[in-house]
Structure formats: C-alpha cells, structure tokens
Amino acid sequence: DKILGVITAKRFGNIAVSLGMRLRAVGVPKNEAEAQIGNVLTYSSELGVYISPDIQFVLEGKMINIAPATDLNRDGSLQEDQKFAYLSPKLHLGLTSNVVMNLGASFQTRKIKETQILKTARLWNIESAMGNSLFVGLNISI
C-alpha cells in the first residue's frame, strides 16, 4: 500500500481547526483468502479547544470512501463503493507532565453497507468501520 496525504491547521487563540485528505492506494493482496478492495479516500476535519494546560477537547469528523476492487472477477472482491462517516469527541487529560489520559468515542453518522467485506479485507485500523465505539488510552512520554 502507498499513502498520500495533505493536512492543514490554523490556531486562533485557544481554538485550533484542521482539514485533511488522505489517499491509501491499495495493492492486490497476496493471500487469496483476503478480500480485494480499491483505494481508500479519507477527508477529515478537527476542531480543538485548549481549556487549560491539562485539559484539551477535540471534535473530529471523517468521511471515508472505499472504492471497488480493480479485479471484480476475484472471489470476495468489493463490487461497489462503500462510504461512511463518523464523529469522534475526545478529551485529553494531563495526569502528570509525562502522562496524558485520552478518553473518547466514535459515532457513525453514515453506516457502511458491507462490514463483512471489510473484515475479510483485514481493514481493522479504520476507525468506526465496524460500528460505534468507546476508547481510553494513556500516552507516556519518556
């Protein structure tokens, strides 16, 4: 796979806004059991609010378009475009100067039609492709 992307961001005092686009050019899978899909195009936008040095809030929105496979004769290939979108509010809490806790959720605003194809194509890293989710994480700086 090859990835090409562009992102731009602007900060206005305590508020930051960003817009981005990423194209993932997907190749032909070597494993015959893996489903073939086309390119994955993602449009993103973020709105961030800096509340204090320890608290930041981010609202992220993405629209994702998965193109059909180039080889439609292959078994399990994606036959038509799959489009979906999601909103993801996130809260970053600074616990110490080196540890940040991330809390958030992802909510689909437009559902994907064929989730089974995405499972066989092994697209597990596309956020909210399989449904809504909650998440928590720790970032530790050394």
Summary of the structure (lengths in Angstrom):
residues: 142
radius of gyration: 17.7
end to end distance: 31.5
largest distance: 55.3
contacts: 379
relative contact order: 0.17
helix: 4%
strand: 56%
